[in-house]
Amino acid sequence: MRDFGLGDSWRLQHPTAKEFSFFSPVHHSYSRIDFFLTSNSMIPNISEHCIHSIIISDHAPVSFKWNHPRPHKPTPRWRFNTSLLKDDEFNNLIEKEWASFLEINDSSKPSPTLLWETGKAVLRGIIISYSAFKKKKERQQESELEEKIKQLEITNATNPTEENEKKLRQYKLQINQILNKKISFLINRLRQENFHYSNKSGKYLANQIKRNKEKSTIPTIKNSAGRPTNSPDEINQVFKEFYANLYSSDNNSKDEDITSFLTSVNFPHLSPEQKNTLDSPLTNEEIHSALNKMPNNKAPGPDGFPAEFYKHFWSILAPLFQNMLSEIQQNSRFPSNLNTASISLLLKPNKDPTLPSSYRPISLLNVDIKIITKALSHRLEKIIPSIIHPDQTGFIKGRHSANNTRRLFNIMHHSATHNHPTIITTLDAEKAFDRVNWSFLINTLNRFGFGESCINWVRTLYTSPTATVITNGQTSQKFTLHRGTRQGCPLSPSLFTIFIEPLAAAIRQNPLITGIQTPNMHHKISLYADDILLFIQNPQSSLSEVIKVINSFSSLSDYSINWNKSSILPLNTSSLDVAALTTPIPFCTSHITYLGIHISPRLSELITLNFTPLLKTINDDLQRWMNIPLSLLGRIATIKMTILPKINYLLSMIPTHPPLIWFNSVDSSINKFCWKNKPPRIKLTTLQKTKTLGGLNFTTIH
């Protein structure tokens, strides 16, 4: 139901009620098997949803009242139509107007930042005006062509001539060109790169648009008091209050307390060369390179200008942008309209959709500020591997999550041959990226030896940033952020790895915490960004010290561990007195989940725990997609985009492969999907050939 944006409207309005619509005289049982499935966008307008008495038959009538919605106008959000970049008339207009704008305003030597912000507003007005003119012109052309076609068809029906048929073909070709432009724009909005694989473009496109709209709709949400609401205005306000509270900080830790914690731990220091590289001014080449590496077809920030616009007009925009950049660095402050973001929400897998905490906030930043942060992140990425311990593999070039699981399996294998009390502990961080304390981050950068200029960029980035929340087409009022690294900012991953490293170092260097000793090294901690795994021997003494270190770090940094969602996996239960351990972390004797991999104390169960459920997921997905109108090309593309990545991930993370029968089962399911449960029309060996040899680059799983 969720895939099609449908919901049980009665249950959404009565989350805890128990009412029944059917009575079985045979079994003397009641059940609720009669209900309406409605689209999420309808739910806010449904009232008086009732299950009536069972009188005439053994089923109860079910009814609801649907109130015709008053015209609900979403908050206007302008977004540049990138198809205009193919219009030579438009390109000439922008170049001419930008040159005129600079000539008129630059003579008075205004602030480059003010000039940049004003220039964007002027361009936006010109683009809106031009788009409206073009749309009106195309609509008029379309109407005229439709009328001509209609009249010609009437004439040709009574007096068919070759000349009339020729004109009809010409008019239809012209109107198709106009319609293709509209379709091209919609495809771009959907970001459906594989759209052309579909056989039924119009129907597929309409369904896809509807499905995306329904999936992004939030029909019901619970406020801080736990009361559900389906009013679009109230839903937007609930999320605004939730994130305003999440991004606020009441941490009053003093710098000297933070410094005391950081100096108690040994850190590597940047070399003078590294420090000078990070402190040097950003060059034109770095800025241009950062822009060119930005992907296309991504949602823009609040100003509506996507990366494609900057790439296309960079030659005329670059001089003023560089002047603005210099002024920002000199004044240590971004303009308020530049340093703002629109928060878009993504529901996390297997989470309650009525809770605000179940959604992942993605910050849609303006491209101009992303250019700056991306250039800074490119610099930082080269330095990070030399200062962050190899225990951390998240967001660091040359390090992979597979290293973490391989290391874990080696440790488990080693522990199986040594009868010491040993546990593996996973820590669940609560909104880790959103809770980063900026004061702690700045102090950590100082401790690593970052220079003043580099630190000043980070400080400037986190000086009074603002955000709005988008829900159901509505945009909230702005609110100020006081902590957190924004998910969507190119610099955020690197800053987070620096922020979390003091905790890892404190655990690593604490002599009261006993890790697992193997012939090559002493293992205590493994990290993939905020996913932390601890390797502990003698947990009776070590575990309490781990919790003490984490609490000390949390009190200074706003970092928070959800102890109830963390878990302990005992490895040598025969030598471990579980009852004697006093810990807020629950024990799990069957298996734990780390980086999406189910891990049992018995390595022999890896295949059963991971590959068997994956096979079921693959079969369920392919069966669900079986009747989607896709060509053979589309079906092969679907396999490559959805099925193969899941299989490759498991194979890369787990050092053992499933039996051949597993691969054969997957191949069989894929074959049925590709040919819609019909006999194959083309040999598999032919499909596996390259396109130059007449194949489709299709590969078998094994």
C-alpha positions as CSV (number, residue, x, y, z in Angstrom):
1,M,0.0,0.0,0.0
2,R,2.8,2.4,0.9
3,D,4.3,2.0,-2.6
4,F,1.1,3.4,-4.1
5,G,0.6,6.1,-1.5
6,L,-2.5,4.4,0.0
7,G,-3.6,4.2,3.6
8,D,-6.3,2.7,5.8
9,S,-8.1,6.0,6.5
10,W,-10.1,4.6,9.5
11,R,-7.1,3.3,11.3
12,L,-5.2,6.5,10.7
13,Q,-8.0,8.5,12.4
14,H,-8.5,5.8,15.2
15,P,-4.9,4.6,15.9
16,T,-5.9,2.8,19.2
17,A,-9.6,2.0,18.8
18,K,-11.0,-1.6,18.5
19,E,-14.1,-1.8,16.3
20,F,-15.2,-4.6,14.0
21,S,-16.9,-4.8,10.6
22,F,-17.5,-8.6,10.3
23,F,-18.9,-11.3,12.5
24,S,-18.2,-15.0,11.7
25,P,-21.1,-17.1,13.1
26,V,-19.1,-20.3,12.4
27,H,-16.0,-19.2,14.4
28,H,-17.9,-16.8,16.7
29,S,-15.2,-14.2,16.0
30,Y,-15.1,-10.5,15.1
31,S,-12.7,-8.9,12.7
32,R,-12.3,-5.7,10.7
33,I,-12.0,-6.7,7.1
34,D,-14.1,-3.9,5.5
35,F,-12.2,-0.7,5.1
36,F,-11.4,2.1,2.6
37,L,-8.0,2.6,1.1
38,T,-7.5,6.2,0.2
39,S,-4.7,8.3,-1.1
40,N,-2.6,10.1,1.5
41,S,-3.6,13.5,0.0
42,M,-7.3,12.7,0.7
43,I,-6.9,11.8,4.4
44,P,-6.8,15.4,5.8
45,N,-10.3,16.0,4.3
46,I,-11.9,12.9,5.6
47,S,-14.2,13.1,8.7
48,E,-17.0,11.2,10.4
49,H,-15.4,7.9,9.5
50,C,-17.7,5.3,11.0
51,I,-18.1,1.5,11.3
52,H,-21.9,1.0,11.7
53,S,-23.8,-1.8,13.4
54,I,-23.9,-5.3,11.9
55,I,-27.7,-5.6,11.2
56,I,-28.7,-6.9,7.8
57,S,-25.8,-9.1,6.9
58,D,-22.7,-10.3,8.7
59,H,-20.8,-7.2,7.5
60,A,-21.2,-3.7,8.9
61,P,-21.6,-0.7,6.6
62,V,-18.5,1.5,6.6
63,S,-18.8,5.2,5.7
64,F,-16.9,8.4,5.8
65,K,-17.5,12.0,4.9
66,W,-15.2,13.6,2.5
67,N,-15.1,17.3,2.7
68,H,-14.3,19.0,-0.6
69,P,-11.1,20.8,0.2
70,R,-10.9,24.5,0.1
71,P,-8.3,25.4,-2.5
72,H,-5.1,24.6,-0.7
73,K,-2.3,26.7,-2.2
74,P,1.1,25.3,-1.4
75,T,3.9,27.8,-0.6
76,P,5.2,29.1,-3.9
77,R,8.7,27.7,-4.5
78,W,10.3,28.9,-7.7
79,R,12.6,26.5,-9.5
80,F,14.6,27.2,-12.6
81,N,13.6,25.2,-15.6
82,T,16.9,23.8,-17.0
83,S,15.3,23.2,-20.4
84,L,15.6,27.0,-21.0
85,L,19.4,26.5,-21.3
86,K,18.8,25.0,-24.7
87,D,17.1,28.2,-25.8
88,D,19.5,30.5,-27.6
89,E,17.2,33.5,-27.2
90,F,17.1,32.9,-23.5
91,N,20.9,32.6,-23.2
92,N,21.5,35.8,-25.1
93,L,18.9,37.6,-22.9
94,I,20.6,36.5,-19.6
95,E,24.1,37.5,-20.8
96,K,22.8,40.9,-22.0
97,E,20.8,41.6,-18.8
98,W,23.7,40.5,-16.5
99,A,26.1,42.7,-18.3
100,S,23.6,45.6,-18.0
101,F,23.0,44.9,-14.3
102,L,26.8,45.0,-13.5
103,E,27.3,48.2,-15.6
104,I,24.5,50.0,-13.8
105,N,25.3,48.9,-10.3
106,D,29.1,48.2,-10.2
107,S,30.0,51.8,-10.7
108,S,28.9,52.8,-7.2
109,K,31.2,50.1,-5.7
110,P,28.6,48.3,-3.6
111,S,29.3,45.3,-1.4
112,P,30.0,42.3,-3.7
113,T,27.8,40.2,-1.4
114,L,24.9,42.6,-1.7
115,L,25.4,42.9,-5.4
116,W,25.4,39.1,-5.8
117,E,22.2,38.7,-3.8
118,T,20.5,41.5,-5.7
119,G,21.8,40.1,-9.0
120,K,20.2,36.7,-8.3
121,A,16.9,38.4,-7.5
122,V,17.0,40.4,-10.8
123,L,17.8,37.3,-12.8
124,R,15.0,35.4,-11.1
125,G,12.6,38.2,-12.1
126,I,13.8,38.2,-15.7
127,I,13.6,34.4,-16.0
128,I,10.0,34.3,-14.5
129,S,8.9,37.0,-17.0
130,Y,10.6,35.2,-20.0
131,S,9.1,31.9,-19.0
132,A,5.6,33.3,-18.6
133,F,5.9,34.9,-22.1
134,K,7.2,31.7,-23.7
135,K,4.4,29.7,-21.9
136,K,1.7,32.0,-23.1
137,K,3.2,32.0,-26.6
138,E,3.4,28.2,-26.7
139,R,-0.2,27.8,-25.3
140,Q,-1.4,30.1,-28.0
141,Q,0.5,28.2,-30.7
142,E,-0.9,24.9,-29.3
143,S,-4.5,26.2,-29.4
144,E,-4.1,27.5,-32.9
145,L,-2.6,24.2,-34.1
146,E,-5.4,22.2,-32.5
147,E,-8.0,24.4,-34.2
148,K,-6.3,24.0,-37.6
149,I,-6.1,20.3,-37.1
150,K,-9.7,20.1,-36.1
151,Q,-10.9,22.1,-39.2
152,L,-8.6,20.2,-41.5
153,E,-9.9,16.8,-40.2
154,I,-13.5,17.9,-40.9
155,T,-12.6,19.1,-44.4
156,N,-10.5,16.1,-45.1
157,A,-13.3,13.7,-43.9
158,T,-15.7,15.1,-46.6
159,N,-13.1,15.9,-49.3
160,P,-9.9,14.0,-48.7
161,T,-6.9,15.3,-50.7
162,E,-3.2,14.7,-50.6
163,E,-2.6,18.4,-49.8
164,N,-4.9,18.3,-46.7
165,E,-3.2,15.2,-45.4
166,K,0.2,16.8,-45.9
167,K,-0.8,19.9,-43.9
168,L,-2.3,17.6,-41.2
169,R,1.0,15.8,-40.8
170,Q,2.9,19.1,-40.6
171,Y,0.5,20.5,-37.9
172,K,0.7,17.3,-35.9
173,L,4.4,17.4,-36.1
174,Q,4.5,20.9,-34.8
175,I,2.1,20.2,-31.9
176,N,4.1,17.1,-31.0
177,Q,7.3,19.2,-30.7
178,I,5.5,21.5,-28.2
179,L,4.2,18.4,-26.2
180,N,7.7,16.8,-26.2
181,K,9.1,20.0,-24.6
182,K,6.5,19.6,-21.8
183,I,7.2,15.9,-21.4
184,S,11.0,16.7,-21.3
185,F,10.4,19.1,-18.5
186,L,8.3,16.6,-16.5
187,I,10.9,13.9,-17.0
188,N,13.6,16.3,-15.7
189,R,11.4,17.1,-12.6
190,L,11.1,13.4,-11.9
191,R,14.8,12.8,-12.4
192,Q,13.9,9.5,-14.2
193,E,17.0,8.8,-16.2
194,N,15.6,5.4,-17.2
195,F,12.3,6.9,-18.4
196,H,12.9,6.1,-22.1
197,Y,12.9,2.4,-21.3
198,S,9.2,2.5,-20.7
199,N,6.9,1.4,-23.5
200,K,3.9,3.5,-22.4
201,S,5.4,6.9,-21.8
202,G,2.3,9.0,-21.2
203,K,0.7,6.6,-18.8
204,Y,3.9,5.7,-17.0
205,L,4.8,9.4,-16.6
206,A,1.4,10.3,-15.2
207,N,1.5,7.3,-12.8
208,Q,5.0,8.2,-11.7
209,I,4.1,11.8,-11.0
210,K,1.1,10.7,-8.9
211,R,3.1,8.1,-7.0
212,N,5.9,10.5,-6.2
213,K,3.4,13.0,-4.9
214,E,1.6,10.4,-2.8
215,K,4.8,9.0,-1.4
216,S,6.0,12.5,-0.4
217,T,2.7,13.3,1.3
218,I,2.6,13.1,5.1
219,P,-1.0,12.4,5.9
220,T,-0.8,12.3,9.7
221,I,1.8,13.3,12.3
222,K,1.9,13.3,16.1
223,N,2.8,16.4,17.9
224,S,5.0,16.6,21.0
225,A,2.1,15.7,23.2
226,G,1.4,12.5,21.1
227,R,-1.8,13.9,19.6
228,P,-2.2,13.0,15.9
229,T,-3.1,15.7,13.4
230,N,-3.9,15.6,9.7
231,S,-4.1,19.3,9.1
232,P,-1.5,20.4,6.6
233,D,-0.8,23.6,8.5
234,E,-0.5,21.8,11.8
235,I,1.7,19.1,10.3
236,N,4.1,21.7,9.0
237,Q,4.1,23.5,12.4
238,V,4.8,20.2,14.2
239,F,7.9,19.6,12.0
240,K,9.1,23.1,12.4
241,E,8.9,22.9,16.2
242,F,10.6,19.5,16.1
243,Y,13.6,20.7,14.1
244,A,13.8,24.0,15.9
245,N,14.1,22.0,19.1
246,L,16.5,19.5,17.6
247,Y,18.9,22.1,16.3
248,S,18.8,24.1,19.6
249,S,21.4,23.5,22.3
250,D,21.3,24.2,26.0
251,N,24.9,23.0,26.5
252,N,26.7,25.5,28.6
253,S,30.1,23.7,28.6
254,K,33.0,26.0,29.0
255,D,35.9,26.1,26.5
256,E,38.3,25.2,29.3
257,D,36.3,22.0,30.1
258,I,36.3,21.0,26.4
259,T,40.0,21.8,26.1
260,S,40.7,19.7,29.3
261,F,38.9,16.7,27.7
262,L,40.7,17.1,24.4
263,T,44.2,17.5,25.9
264,S,43.7,14.3,27.9
265,V,43.8,12.4,24.6
266,N,46.7,12.2,22.1
267,F,46.0,13.5,18.6
268,P,48.0,13.6,15.4
269,H,48.8,17.2,14.3
270,L,48.6,18.7,10.8
271,S,52.0,19.3,9.2
272,P,53.0,22.9,8.4
273,E,52.5,22.1,4.7
274,Q,49.0,20.7,5.3
275,K,48.1,23.7,7.5
276,N,49.3,26.2,4.8
277,T,47.3,24.3,2.1
278,L,44.1,24.5,4.1
279,D,44.6,28.2,5.0
280,S,45.4,29.5,1.5
281,P,42.7,31.4,-0.3
282,L,40.4,29.3,-2.5
283,T,41.5,29.7,-6.1
284,N,39.4,30.2,-9.3
285,E,40.4,26.7,-10.4
286,E,39.3,25.1,-7.1
287,I,35.9,26.9,-7.3
288,H,35.3,25.9,-10.9
289,S,36.4,22.3,-10.3
290,A,34.0,22.1,-7.3
291,L,31.1,23.4,-9.5
292,N,31.9,21.0,-12.4
293,K,31.8,18.0,-10.0
294,M,28.3,18.8,-8.8
295,P,25.8,16.4,-10.3
296,N,22.9,17.6,-12.4
297,N,19.2,17.0,-11.9
298,K,19.4,17.7,-8.2
299,A,16.9,19.8,-6.2
300,P,18.1,23.3,-5.8
301,G,18.2,25.3,-2.6
302,P,15.7,28.1,-1.5
303,D,16.8,30.4,-4.3
304,G,15.8,28.0,-7.0
305,F,19.0,28.1,-9.1
306,P,20.4,24.6,-9.8
307,A,24.0,23.6,-10.6
308,E,23.2,23.5,-14.3
309,F,22.5,27.3,-14.3
310,Y,25.8,28.1,-12.7
311,K,27.7,25.7,-15.0
312,H,26.2,27.2,-18.1
313,F,26.7,30.9,-17.2
314,W,29.9,30.5,-15.1
315,S,32.0,32.7,-17.4
316,I,29.9,35.7,-16.7
317,L,29.1,34.9,-13.0
318,A,32.6,34.0,-11.8
319,P,34.1,37.5,-11.4
320,L,31.4,38.7,-9.0
321,F,31.3,35.3,-7.3
322,Q,35.0,35.6,-6.5
323,N,34.6,39.1,-5.2
324,M,31.8,37.9,-2.9
325,L,34.0,35.0,-1.7
326,S,36.8,37.4,-0.7
327,E,34.3,39.6,1.2
328,I,32.8,36.7,3.0
329,Q,36.2,35.5,4.1
330,Q,37.2,39.0,5.2
331,N,34.0,39.7,7.2
332,S,33.6,36.1,8.5
333,R,29.9,36.1,7.7
334,F,27.6,34.8,5.1
335,P,24.6,36.8,4.1
336,S,21.4,35.5,5.7
337,N,19.7,34.6,2.4
338,L,22.8,32.6,1.3
339,N,23.3,30.6,4.4
340,T,19.7,29.2,4.6
341,A,18.3,25.8,3.6
342,S,15.1,24.1,2.9
343,I,14.7,20.9,4.8
344,S,13.2,18.1,2.8
345,L,12.0,15.0,4.6
346,L,12.7,11.3,3.7
347,L,10.9,8.6,5.7
348,K,13.5,6.1,7.1
349,P,12.9,2.4,6.3
350,N,10.7,0.5,8.7
351,K,9.9,3.6,10.8
352,D,6.6,4.8,12.1
353,P,5.4,7.5,9.6
354,T,3.4,9.4,12.3
355,L,6.5,10.3,14.3
356,P,8.6,13.4,13.3
357,S,11.8,11.5,14.4
358,S,11.2,8.8,11.8
359,Y,12.2,11.2,9.0
360,R,15.7,12.0,7.7
361,P,16.2,15.7,7.2
362,I,18.0,16.6,3.9
363,S,19.1,20.2,3.8
364,L,18.6,21.7,0.3
365,L,21.3,24.4,0.2
366,N,21.8,27.1,-2.3
367,V,24.3,26.1,-5.0
368,D,26.5,29.1,-4.4
369,I,27.2,28.2,-0.8
370,K,27.6,24.5,-1.9
371,I,30.3,25.5,-4.3
372,I,32.3,27.0,-1.4
373,T,31.8,24.1,0.9
374,K,32.5,21.6,-1.8
375,A,35.8,23.3,-2.6
376,L,36.7,23.2,1.1
377,S,35.7,19.6,1.4
378,H,38.0,18.7,-1.6
379,R,40.9,20.1,0.4
380,L,39.9,18.5,3.6
381,E,39.4,15.0,2.0
382,K,43.1,14.9,1.1
383,I,44.1,15.7,4.7
384,I,41.6,13.6,6.7
385,P,43.4,10.2,6.1
386,S,46.5,11.4,7.9
387,I,44.8,12.6,11.1
388,I,41.8,10.2,11.5
389,H,42.7,6.7,12.8
390,P,42.1,3.7,10.5
391,D,39.4,2.5,12.9
392,Q,37.2,5.1,11.1
393,T,36.2,4.1,7.5
394,G,33.2,6.4,6.9
395,F,33.6,9.2,4.2
396,I,37.3,8.7,3.9
397,K,39.0,8.0,0.6
398,G,40.6,4.6,0.3
399,R,38.6,3.2,3.2
400,H,35.6,0.9,2.9
401,S,32.8,-0.4,5.1
402,A,33.8,-3.9,4.1
403,N,37.0,-3.4,6.1
404,N,34.9,-3.1,9.3
405,T,33.0,-6.3,8.8
406,R,36.1,-8.3,7.7
407,R,37.8,-7.1,10.8
408,L,34.8,-8.1,12.9
409,F,34.7,-11.6,11.5
410,N,38.5,-12.0,12.1
411,I,38.1,-10.9,15.7
412,M,35.1,-13.3,16.2
413,H,37.1,-16.2,14.7
414,H,40.1,-15.4,17.0
415,S,37.8,-15.2,20.0
416,A,36.3,-18.6,19.3
417,T,39.7,-20.1,19.9
418,H,40.3,-18.2,23.1
419,N,38.0,-18.8,26.1
420,H,38.0,-15.2,27.4
421,P,34.8,-13.3,28.4
422,T,34.2,-11.2,25.3
423,I,31.4,-9.1,24.0
424,I,30.7,-7.1,20.8
425,T,28.7,-3.9,21.4
426,T,26.9,-1.8,18.8
427,L,26.1,1.8,19.8
428,D,23.0,3.6,18.4
429,A,23.7,7.3,18.2
430,E,20.6,9.5,18.4
431,K,20.5,12.0,15.5
432,A,24.3,12.1,15.4
433,F,24.8,14.6,12.6
434,D,22.0,16.9,13.9
435,R,23.5,17.1,17.4
436,V,27.0,18.2,16.6
437,N,28.0,21.0,19.1
438,W,29.8,23.7,17.1
439,S,31.9,24.9,20.1
440,F,33.2,21.4,20.6
441,L,33.9,21.0,16.8
442,I,35.9,24.3,16.7
443,N,37.9,23.2,19.7
444,T,38.6,19.8,18.1
445,L,39.8,21.5,14.9
446,N,42.2,23.6,17.1
447,R,43.4,20.5,18.8
448,F,44.3,18.9,15.5
449,G,46.3,21.9,14.6
450,F,44.0,23.4,11.9
451,G,45.0,27.0,11.0
452,E,42.9,30.1,11.8
453,S,41.8,30.7,8.2
454,C,40.4,27.1,7.8
455,I,38.7,27.2,11.2
456,N,37.3,30.6,10.4
457,W,35.5,29.2,7.3
458,V,33.9,26.6,9.5
459,R,33.0,29.2,12.1
460,T,31.5,31.4,9.4
461,L,29.5,28.6,8.0
462,Y,27.9,28.0,11.4
463,T,27.3,31.6,12.3
464,S,23.5,32.0,12.5
465,P,22.4,29.6,9.7
466,T,18.7,29.3,9.2
467,A,16.3,26.8,7.7
468,T,12.7,26.1,6.7
469,V,10.9,22.8,6.6
470,I,8.9,21.6,3.6
471,T,5.9,19.3,4.2
472,N,3.0,18.6,1.8
473,G,4.0,21.5,-0.4
474,Q,4.1,24.0,2.5
475,T,7.2,25.8,3.7
476,S,7.5,26.8,7.3
477,Q,8.7,30.1,8.7
478,K,12.5,30.3,9.1
479,F,14.2,29.3,12.3
480,T,17.8,29.6,13.4
481,L,20.1,26.6,13.9
482,H,22.4,26.4,16.9
483,R,24.0,23.0,16.3
484,G,24.3,20.1,13.8
485,T,26.1,19.5,10.5
486,R,23.6,19.7,7.8
487,Q,23.0,16.5,5.8
488,G,23.3,17.8,2.2
489,C,26.3,20.0,2.9
490,P,29.4,18.7,1.1
491,L,31.6,19.6,4.1
492,S,29.4,17.8,6.6
493,P,30.8,14.2,6.3
494,S,34.4,15.4,6.9
495,L,33.5,17.6,9.8
496,F,31.6,14.8,11.4
497,T,34.6,12.4,11.2
498,I,36.7,15.1,13.0
499,F,34.0,15.7,15.6
500,I,33.6,12.0,16.5
501,E,37.4,11.2,16.6
502,P,38.0,12.4,20.2
503,L,35.5,9.8,21.5
504,A,37.2,7.1,19.5
505,A,40.6,8.2,20.7
506,A,39.4,8.4,24.3
507,I,38.2,4.8,24.2
508,R,41.2,3.6,22.3
509,Q,43.7,5.1,24.7
510,N,41.9,4.3,28.0
511,P,44.0,1.7,29.9
512,L,40.9,0.6,31.9
513,I,39.1,-0.6,28.8
514,T,40.3,-4.0,27.7
515,G,39.9,-4.7,24.0
516,I,40.6,-7.9,22.1
517,Q,44.2,-8.7,21.4
518,T,45.1,-10.5,18.2
519,P,48.6,-11.2,17.0
520,N,48.8,-8.0,15.0
521,M,46.9,-5.4,17.1
522,H,44.7,-4.5,20.0
523,H,41.1,-4.0,18.9
524,K,38.7,-1.7,20.9
525,I,36.6,0.3,18.4
526,S,35.5,0.3,14.8
527,L,33.5,3.1,13.2
528,Y,31.7,3.9,10.0
529,A,30.7,7.5,10.5
530,D,28.3,7.3,13.5
531,D,28.0,3.5,13.4
532,I,30.2,2.4,16.3
533,L,31.2,-1.1,17.2
534,L,33.1,-1.9,20.4
535,F,35.3,-5.0,21.0
536,I,35.5,-5.6,24.8
537,Q,37.1,-8.3,26.9
538,N,36.5,-8.5,30.7
539,P,33.3,-6.6,30.3
540,Q,32.7,-6.6,34.1
541,S,35.3,-3.8,34.4
542,S,35.6,-2.4,30.9
543,L,32.0,-1.8,30.1
544,S,31.4,0.7,32.9
545,E,34.5,2.6,31.9
546,V,33.2,2.8,28.3
547,I,29.9,4.3,29.5
548,K,31.8,6.7,31.6
549,V,33.9,7.9,28.7
550,I,30.8,8.2,26.4
551,N,28.9,10.2,29.1
552,S,31.9,12.6,29.5
553,F,32.1,13.1,25.8
554,S,28.3,13.6,25.4
555,S,28.1,16.2,28.2
556,L,30.6,18.4,26.2
557,S,29.5,17.7,22.6
558,D,25.7,17.1,22.7
559,Y,26.4,13.6,21.4
560,S,23.8,11.2,22.6
561,I,23.6,7.4,22.7
562,N,20.2,5.6,22.7
563,W,21.2,2.9,25.1
564,N,17.9,1.0,24.6
565,K,18.5,0.6,20.9
566,S,22.2,-0.3,21.3
567,S,23.0,-4.0,21.8
568,I,25.5,-6.4,23.3
569,L,26.4,-9.7,21.6
570,P,28.3,-12.1,23.9
571,L,30.9,-14.3,22.1
572,N,32.1,-16.7,24.7
573,T,29.0,-17.3,26.8
574,S,30.6,-20.1,28.8
575,S,33.1,-17.8,30.3
576,L,30.8,-14.8,30.7
577,D,28.6,-14.2,33.7
578,V,25.9,-12.1,32.0
579,A,23.8,-11.8,35.1
580,A,26.7,-10.1,36.9
581,L,26.9,-7.3,34.3
582,T,25.1,-4.0,35.2
583,T,24.6,-2.1,32.0
584,P,21.8,0.0,30.3
585,I,22.6,-1.8,27.1
586,P,20.3,-4.8,26.3
587,F,21.9,-8.2,25.5
588,C,21.1,-10.0,22.3
589,T,21.9,-13.7,22.1
590,S,20.7,-14.4,18.6
591,H,22.3,-11.8,16.4
592,I,23.0,-8.1,16.0
593,T,22.8,-5.8,13.0
594,Y,25.8,-3.8,11.9
595,L,25.9,-1.8,8.6
596,G,22.9,-3.8,7.4
597,I,24.6,-7.1,8.0
598,H,23.0,-9.6,10.5
599,I,25.8,-11.0,12.7
600,S,25.5,-14.1,14.9
601,P,28.1,-15.4,17.4
602,R,28.1,-18.5,15.1
603,L,29.8,-17.5,11.8
604,S,28.2,-20.5,10.2
605,E,24.8,-18.8,10.4
606,L,25.9,-15.8,8.2
607,I,24.3,-17.2,5.0
608,T,21.0,-18.1,6.7
609,L,20.7,-14.7,8.4
610,N,21.6,-12.6,5.3
611,F,21.3,-14.3,2.0
612,T,18.1,-16.2,2.7
613,P,16.1,-13.0,3.6
614,L,17.7,-11.2,0.6
615,L,16.4,-13.9,-1.7
616,K,12.9,-13.5,-0.4
617,T,13.2,-9.7,-0.8
618,I,14.3,-10.1,-4.4
619,N,11.5,-12.5,-5.2
620,D,8.9,-10.2,-3.5
621,D,10.2,-7.1,-5.4
622,L,10.3,-8.8,-8.8
623,Q,6.8,-10.2,-8.3
624,R,5.5,-6.8,-7.3
625,W,7.1,-5.1,-10.3
626,M,6.1,-7.9,-12.7
627,N,3.2,-6.1,-14.3
628,I,4.8,-2.7,-14.6
629,P,4.7,-1.7,-18.3
630,L,8.5,-1.9,-19.0
631,S,10.3,-3.1,-22.1
632,L,13.0,-5.7,-21.9
633,L,15.5,-2.8,-21.8
634,G,13.6,-1.3,-18.9
635,R,13.5,-4.6,-17.0
636,I,17.2,-5.2,-17.4
637,A,17.9,-1.6,-16.2
638,T,15.7,-2.3,-13.2
639,I,17.7,-5.4,-12.3
640,K,21.0,-3.4,-12.7
641,M,19.7,-0.5,-10.6
642,T,17.9,-2.3,-7.8
643,I,18.8,-6.0,-7.5
644,L,22.5,-6.2,-8.4
645,P,23.6,-3.5,-5.8
646,K,21.9,-5.4,-3.0
647,I,23.7,-8.6,-4.0
648,N,27.0,-6.9,-4.5
649,Y,26.8,-5.2,-1.1
650,L,26.3,-8.5,0.7
651,L,29.0,-10.3,-1.2
652,S,31.5,-7.5,-0.5
653,M,30.7,-7.3,3.2
654,I,30.6,-11.0,4.0
655,P,33.6,-13.2,3.4
656,T,31.6,-16.3,2.5
657,H,29.4,-16.9,-0.5
658,P,26.0,-18.7,-0.6
659,P,25.8,-22.1,-2.4
660,L,25.3,-22.3,-6.1
661,I,21.6,-23.1,-5.6
662,W,21.1,-19.6,-4.2
663,F,22.5,-18.0,-7.3
664,N,20.5,-20.3,-9.5
665,S,17.3,-19.2,-7.7
666,V,18.1,-15.5,-8.2
667,D,18.8,-16.1,-11.9
668,S,15.5,-17.9,-12.3
669,S,13.6,-15.1,-10.6
670,I,15.3,-12.5,-12.8
671,N,14.7,-14.5,-15.9
672,K,10.9,-14.8,-15.1
673,F,10.8,-11.0,-14.4
674,C,12.6,-10.1,-17.7
675,W,10.2,-12.2,-19.8
676,K,7.1,-11.7,-17.6
677,N,6.8,-15.4,-16.8
678,K,6.9,-16.4,-20.5
679,P,9.4,-18.5,-22.4
680,P,12.6,-16.4,-23.2
681,R,12.7,-15.1,-26.7
682,I,16.4,-14.5,-26.7
683,K,19.1,-16.7,-25.4
684,L,20.8,-15.6,-22.2
685,T,24.2,-15.9,-23.8
686,T,23.1,-13.4,-26.5
687,L,21.9,-10.9,-23.9
688,Q,25.2,-11.2,-22.1
689,K,27.1,-10.0,-25.1
690,T,28.2,-6.3,-25.4
691,K,25.9,-4.0,-27.3
692,T,28.5,-3.8,-30.1
693,L,28.1,-7.6,-30.5
694,G,24.3,-7.4,-30.5
695,G,23.8,-8.0,-26.7
696,L,22.6,-5.9,-23.8
697,N,25.5,-6.2,-21.4
698,F,23.4,-8.4,-19.2
699,T,25.2,-10.6,-16.7
700,T,24.3,-13.5,-14.6
701,I,24.5,-13.2,-10.9
702,H,27.3,-15.7,-10.7
